[in-house]
Every structure is written in C-alpha cells, then in structure tokens.
Amino acid sequence: MFSIGKLAIATDCKIPTIRYYEKIGLLPPAQRSAGNQRLYSQANLQQLKFIRHARELGFALPSIRQLIHYRKANKA
C-alpha cells in the first residue's frame, strides 16, 4: 500500500492532483487507514500512471475517463 506522498513520488504527480482525480472519479476512492490516511494499492498506482501518460499525450480528462472505461471493459 502507498500513502498519497509515496504515490505522488512514484508517479511524479502532485498530491492535490491525485486528490482531484479521486474527487472527479478518475481514481477510485482510496482506502483509509485507522488514522484516516489515504492508502493506495498497486492497481491505483498503475491507473494513475495510465492517467499521467494519457495527459502527456494530450488527452483531455473526459477522454481519459472514456479510455479508462474501455480499459476496464477489456479486462472483464
């Protein structure tokens, strides 16, 4: 499990951006520790890397949301 700080370092993404992606539903809600700290899984890390890569390629957030939807549909 990753804290939000460790996730930010691993993905080169700012903490407020991670919170924003979670708020708008690009990332699923984080699990919480007993101290109410956000905890992220390896799957969350991979999804955030996917989002960051798509942003680097110039995709807008609504398009990324659709890509995530297609990606999940292909895994099912």
Secondary structure by P-SEA (a helix, b strand, c coil): cccaaaaaaaacccaaaaaaaaaaccccbbbbcccccccccaaaaaaaaaaaaaaaacccaaaaaaaaaaaaaaac
